[in-house]
Structures are given as C-alpha cells and as structure tokens.
Amino acid sequence: MHLTRIFTGALLSALATVVSGLGTSCSAPLGAGTAAATDPFWMQNIAHQGTSAYNANPATYQVFRNVKDFGAKGDGVTDDTAAINAAITAGSRCGGGSCASSTLTPAVIFFPSGTYVVSAPIIAYYYSQLIGDARNPPTLLATAGFVGIAVIDADPYIPGADGAQFYVNQNNFFRSVRNFVIDLRQIPATTSGTGFHWQASQSTSLMNIVVQMSTASDTAHQGIFMENGSGGFLGDLVFNGGKFGMWVGNQQFTVRNVTVNNAQSGIFSVWNWGWTYQGVTINNCQVGFDVSTGGIPSGTQTSGSLAIIDATINNTPIFVRTSVASGGTLDGSLVINNAKLTNVPVAVGVESTGQTVLAGGTTTIASWGQGHVFHGTSTTGTFTQGSVVAASKPASLLDSSGKIFGRTHPQYAAYSTSQFVSVKSNGAKGDGVTDDTAAITAIFNKFAGCKIIFFDAGTYIVSSTITIPAGTQMVGEAWSVIAGKGAAFENVNVPTPVVRVGAPGSQGIMEITDIVFTTVGPAPGAVVVEWNVQQPSGQTGATGMWDSHIRLGGAAGTNLEPSTCPKGGSGGTTNCFAAYLALHLTAQSTAYLEGTWVWLADHDLDGDGSTQVQIYSGRGILSESAGPVWLIGTGAEHHVLYQYNLHNAQNHYIGFAQTETPYFQPSPAPPAPFSNNATLGDPATSSSMQAAWALNIQGSSNIIIFGAGFYSFFQAFGQACLTSNNCQPQIVNIDTTSTVTFYSLNTVASTFQLSIGQQGVINQSANSNGFAATITAWSRT
C-alpha cells in the first residue's frame, strides 16, 4: 500500500506544500491581461500553425479559418451566409450526409467582432469549434426572410431523404459554439425562428451566448430546438424572449448557469431519460419549466427525470408544470434542491388539471421531490410528493452564496497575444510522428506560470511521462491531442502516467481547455491522466479542466481501429490495450471538471464512422481525492472494471454522470484482460457480476450525486438483453459505510439499480420510468 493512502485529510492538506514556481524564463507571474481596449480577441492574431496530423494532406489542410478570409463582411448589411458556410466546409470536411464522423478534419471557425447577416442556417460540420471574439462577441443577425431550421444547425436534415440527417444523433460528437449574440428579432414573431438546432451528443458544448427573440404575445421563436441525441453540456447562456427559451429532448444533458428572461416557457422538456439543471435563473416568464410527462409506464419517451439545483425564479406564475398528474405513481421524476422563488404563486403544478402540487410564493424550496424515494438497504421505495432528503453540502463545494460552485470555461479575453506562447514555435511538432516529450517538457519548464501555453492544433506524441507544473494555464485548438506511445506505457504491471497534472504534492492554479488526451496502442500500462494538483488556499475551483476529454482508440493514429481490433475479439488482447486507467484524481488533489468525456471507443470515428471495435481500458475515472471535486457534465464509457470509482474520497459534487458498460462483456468478464489491483481500490469481481460497475463507492464521505444515467445496452455486442431489460445484474455499488446522497439515478437494463456491499437492493422492476428506471432519491438513512 502506498503510504499516502492511510493519511487523514488534515495530514494530506499539510503535505501539499510544494507551491507552484515559475518557469525559467519568468521574472514574475503572468498577472492580469494586458490587451488594450481596442485589441481583438487574442485568437484572431496569434500565429496559426495548427495541423491535422493524420489528414491526407496535413501540410495544406487549414485548421483555423477566419470567416472574413472567406468573404464574410460582418457589416450588418451584407448577407454573409455563403461566406460563413464556405469557411466551415473548405478542405473536404466531414458533412453533407456522406460522412458519419471524422477526426481528420478539425476546424476552428473564427468570427471577428461585427454583425453577420444570415438568411439560412450556418451548418456546423463535424469536429468544429465556432468561436466568436470573446471580448466583443459578434452578432449573427437572422434576416426577416430567414429560411431554415435554425441559425446554427448541428445536424441538418437532408432534403427529400425521409428524415435522414448528416450524422447519427447519438454519435454527433466533438463540437462547440461560443461567444455569440444570435438575434432572431427581424424574423416575424409568428414565424418559427430558432437560434440553435442542437441535436448533439457527448464532447459538445455551448457557452457564452445570448439569443434575442421576439417578446410578442404570439411569438413562435425559440432559443434551442433539440429533438434527440445523447449529450452533453451547455452553460453560461442567456435567452431573451421567445415562445420557448429552450425546447429540449435528449437522453441526458447537463445545464449550468442559464438565464431565461421574458419567455412564455423558459424551458420546455419534451422527453429525456435524465437532465440536471444547475444554477438556472428564470425571470418574468409564464412558466419556468414546462415538462411533458404521462404515459411513461408504457414506455413513452416523455420526460423521465429532471433534477434542478440552485434555481432562482422571479415573477413567474409557475415554476414547474407537468403536462399530466402523476396519479400517485412514478410517472416522471422531479427533484428540486435550493430553489429561491420570488413572486411565484405555484411551485409545481399540472397543466391538464390545473392542480397545484406544491404551493409557491416568495420562498425557498430546500429539497423536494416527486417520485420513488429509498433509504438504506430497504428494497421498497415510497412514492413521494414532498420533502426529500437534503444532502449535507460541504462548505468547500459551495460558492459565497451557498450554491454549488460553478466556473466558466476560461477564455483569457483580457489577455494579449504577447502573453501566450506557442508550443510549435518552441520546438514541438505535433505531427503525430515526432516524439515531442522533450520539447513539451522544456516548454513547461520555461514558461509555466508566466505565459499561457498554446497547443497549436496537432497530435503530440510523448514517449514518457510529461508533468504539467502547478501554475500552468494551457489552451488547445480544435482539441489538440497529447498521445502516449511506446515502451514506457506497455507494462501492465508498472502503471505509468502519460500526463501528470501537477507533480505529486503540488499546489497552484491549473487551467486546461480544449485538449484531448489519448494513447497509441498497445498501452496496457498507461495511466492517461494522473491529476495531482491542489488548489491554493482561498482559490475555489482554481484547478480545472474544461471541454477536454480522454478519448481512447477508434481514431486514426491510435493503432486501435477495426483492422487491428475488430469486435468479437479476433484481434486478441496484446495489440488491443488502450490504457490501464484513464483518469486518476489522487488523494491530495482538487479538481473542477466540466464537460469531460472519458471514452473508450466502441466504434471507429474514422472510416465509415460506425464499425465497432473491441479494445480494452482497465478503469475509467478513479477519485481518491479528499476534495473538493466537482464533476459537472462528465461521462465515462466502456472501461473494463468500472466507469467511476470513488475510493476513500470526500467532498464530491457529481452532476450529471453518464456511463455505458462495455459492449463486449461478459466475453471476457471483468477483470479480464486485466487483473485486480487492490492498492487502487479495484472492486472485487465475482462470477455473479460479469459486467463493469458504472459507479463503485467505498470508504467515502460527503458524496452528492445530482443526476446520473448508467446504461447497459449490450451483451457480447448483442442486444437481446435490452429487450428483456437484463443486460447486467447490478450497476451501482456502495459499501456499508460511505455517506452518499443520490438524486435522480437513472439506469437502463440493469436488474438492480443500487447495491450495498455488492448485494442487489433496489430492483429496477418497481421503478420503470419510460425507457429507463429512476430512483428519485436515495440516502443512507
């Protein structure tokens, strides 16, 4: 056993004394941004050297595109639609309905400040980041005669193709839109006008966007139209006006810091398995949340569950309105935690009957739920429309107002280009071939703490562990890739980090944005990211990662594709190891992770975009942190032993967590092709549990899980088990002592939704809630 594993939290804190220093080139810390008032966003003028390492023509393929270089004017007069779409599509990119997905054609489409007139949709191709000037966000102004589904369309319907679209909605990965004002107000109020058609899946984000809509009584405008998908994160958005601020239907999503003003329905939830809303503000709407329910016991996909935390609702007649009454049974789960109402007469009501389920007023709802509530080892839940367990919230997880802490993706809008340093300008190649270990290490050693380190688009191969020093701020471009390759990561008996985020015991800020971490197989000993850094005293959430992901296999350059590792296991295991452990939050670390997807590929993103693979990663996310840790909009999929494992962890907020069990299990069954490692807190395996745990919790305290979707869809790549709703016997395990509070726990095709000490306790059969089964709340007592 490692010595550090037996120390108490106080001793661990005392050990974290290695405070970040400065790089050798630094005479002083970075400090505040120095951009002049008239300067554009740094991204506009920084040298653009990004490449796509595995593109057929990496020397000529253009990653960064300024829409003005393609003829857009941004003058508020010229129709810029064609120019913008030309900037997006140039270079034989993945779109048009002939390409399901691709990692080979990433692009940043940059919009300088200005007003861009559009008369038809801007088509956001696969693997695109649409980024406006963060200092002065540009406006996308829809014309009065605008024709199309939305100003920005993430998954177009193909005309005359019987509903076929560019992309499979559940596989519509890797896309981000940020820093815009979308103005629909020239579109006549009675004409449908939409800001986003956002039919998106994992590794996607919307942020720092305002949508302006008509406030007329007969308005048909809406900010977002989302009819399906498998998301996803969105946050820091404002919707003004409209019939609907957001009209949304998706398997699962995490929403943080969204404001809706003067809409008829702030958020209309048409269907889901589970959504988490954190920090939503609704002002002067007719209804805050309009929730389509009813028919769920027969499998109709209306809204399965909503979990709403830290809401602020002002001058709105109804906070939450379901379409039909529950009838005294689970028919759509609802959890409300810490909602502050001002002049809101009805807190929860029913549209079809006019019934008031929970009276409002000017009040705060501490913790209220509608659905099945469980305690301890009881196998029987109680249908509840009333107060539910109020989790004890550690002060370390809260902001100054007592809400769960949240932090916007850093964009460094106040900083000048002189405050950045490019890794390619300092010796790193990012060509997917060259060993960049020494170059990257030298860059960190030289510039950490006094420059923002810019990873130009590319794939950076490292052959031994690189350490990102505490005090580092680093930014990728179109998801720059850092990939571990070689002998250092091939010994399954000597797990070795590819990337260390902070040296062990280090303390200082850490900001990582727009990066993908991966391996080049085989890598049976790779710990892809070991997160050690601890936030400085008094700097809540100072160690974080945003829009950054761990993606293993299923992409060009990984050596873990269908030709080597086809489904069915005929590729064997030797050449098909992707990682030992994907993400390890160590005991002394603190972490704020937002929109992080930890994915072991089940299919190939290149090629036809659908052929399945059989590759192996031992473990997903392991946290041994004493906290605080925030996992906001995270997911982990297809790892052998578990997707999430909290081992001697403390003070965690997790919402929404999403998982999938490996499609190949039980052939082989866990821990194969790995072995158990008790030192890392691996769960015990048995012949009765031949599938990975979605979540395993042991020796942990002060854990709040506010929304989860834990899914099991296959056995040995077959789906007969889905029809019979028994793809695995258990899916969530908690030991007999950990203090955990669950809200809105949704599972698919697991016989037991919750186990204590690996003994099934809560059977899904009593909690059918559409396609999923839902536990509205669970607590130890």
C-alpha positions, 0 to 999 in steps of 0.5 A: 500500500502506498503510504499516502493512502492511510493519511487523514485529510488534515495530514494530506492538506499539510503535505501539499506544500510544494507551491507552484514556481515559475518557469525559467524564463519568468521574472514574475507571474503572468498577472492580469491581461494586458490587451488594450481596449481596442485589441481583438480577441487574442485568437484572431492574431496569434500565429496559426500553425495548427495541423491535422496530423493524420489528414491526407494532406496535413501540410495544406489542410487549414485548421483555423479559418477566419470567416472574413478570409472567406468573404464574410463582411460582418457589416450588418448589411451584407448577407454573409451566409455563403461566406460563413458556410464556405469557411466551415466546409473548405478542405473536404470536411466531414458533412453533407450526409456522406460522412458519419464522423471524422477526426481528420478534419478539425476546424476552428471557425473564427468570427471577428467582432461585427454583425453577420447577416444570415438568411439560412442556417450556418451548418456546423460540420463535424469536429468544429469549434465556432468561436466568436471574439470573446471580448466583443462577441459578434452578432449573427443577425437572422434576416426577416426572410430567414429560411431554415431550421435554425441559425446554427444547425448541428445536424441538418436534415437532408432534403427529400431523404425521409428524415435522414440527417448528416450524422447519427444523433447519438454519435454527433460528437466533438463540437462547440459554439461560443461567444455569440449574440444570435438575434432572431428579432427581424424574423416575424414573431409568428414565424418559427425562428430558432437560434440553435438546432442542437441535436448533439451528443457527448464532447459538445458544448455551448457557452457564452451566448445570448439569443434575442427573440421576439417578446410578442404575445404570439411569438413562435421563436425559440432559443434551442430546438433539440429533438434527440441525441445523447449529450452533453453540456451547455452553460453560461447562456442567456435567452431573451424572449421567445415562445420557448427559451429552450425546447429540449429532448435528449437522453441526458444533458447537463445545464449550468448557469442559464438565464431565461428572461421574458419567455412564455416557457423558459424551458420546455422538456419534451422527453429525456431519460435524465437532465440536471439543471444547475444554477438556472435563473428564470425571470418574468416568464409564464412558466419556468419549466414546462415538462411533458410527462404521462404515459411513461409506464408504457414506455413513452419517451416523455420526460423521465427525470429532471433534477434542478439545483440552485434555481432562482425564479422571479415573477413567474406564475409557475415554476414547474408544470407537468403536462399530466398528474402523476396519479400517485405513481412514478410517472416522471421524476422531479427533484428540486434542491435550493430553489429561491422563488420570488413572486411565484404563486405555484411551485409545481403544478399540472397543466391538464388539471390545473392542480397545484402540487406544491404551493409557491410564493416568495420562498425557498424550496430546500429539497423536494421531490416527486417520485420513488424515494429509498433509504438504506438497504430497504428494497421498497421505495415510497412514492413521494410528493414532498420533502426529500432528503437534503444532502449535507453540502460541504462548505468547500463545494459551495460558492459565497452564496451557498450554491454549488460552485460553478466556473466558466470555461476560461477564455483569457479575453483580457489577455494579449497575444504577447502573453501566450506562447506557442508550443510549435514555435518552441520546438514541438511538432505535433505531427503525430510522428515526432516524439515531442516529450522533450520539447513539451517538457522544456516548454513547461519548464520555461514558461509555466506560470508566466505565459499561457501555453498554446497547443497549436492544433496537432497530435503530440506524441510523448514517449514518457511521462510529461508533468504539467507544473502547478501554475500552468494555464494551457489552451488547445485548438480544435482539441489538440491531442497529447498521445502516449506511445511506446515502451514506457506505457506497455507494462501492465504491471508498472502503471505509468502516467502519460500526463501528470497534472501537477507533480505529486504534492503540488499546489497552484492554479491549473487551467486546461481547455480544449485538449484531448488526451489519448494513447497509441496502442498497445498501452496496457500500462498507461495511466492517461491522466494522473491529476495531482494538483491542489488548489491554493488556499482561498482559490475555489475551483482554481484547478480545472479542466474544461471541454477536454476529454480522454478519448481512447482508440477508434481514431486514426493514429491510435493503432486501435481501429477495426483492422487491428481490433475488430469486435468479437475479439479476433484481434486478441488482447496484446495489440488491443490495450488502450490504457490501464486507467484513464483518469486518476484524481489522487488523494491530495488533489482538487479538481473542477471538471466540466464537460469531460468525456472519458471514452473508450471507443466502441466504434471507429470515428474514422472510416465509415464512422460506425464499425465497432471495435473491441479494445480494452481500458482497465478503469475509467475515472478513479477519485481518491481525492479528499476534495473538493471535486466537482464533476459537472457534465462528465461521462465515462464509457466502456472501461473494463472494471468500472466507469467511476470509482470513488475510493476513500474520497470526500467532498464530491459534487457529481452532476450529471454522470453518464456511463455505458458498460462495455459492449463486449462483456461478459466475453471476457468478464471483468477483470479480464484482460486485466487483473485486480489491483487492490492498492487502487481500490479495484472492486472485487469481481465475482462470477455473479457480476460479469459486467463493469460497475458504472459507479463503485463507492467505498470508504467515502464521505460527503458524496452528492450525486445530482443526476446520473444515467448508467446504461447497459445496452449490450451483451457480447455486442448483442442486444437481446438483453435490452429487450428483456431489460437484463443486460447486467445484474447490478450497476451501482455499488456502495459499501456499508459505510460511505455517506452518499446522497443520490438524486435522480439515478437513472439506469437502463437494463440493469436488474438492480439499480443500487447495491450495498456491499455488492448485494442487489437492493433496489430492483429496477422492476418497481421503478420503470420510468419510460425507457429507463428506471429512476430512483428519485432519491436515495440516502443512507438513512 
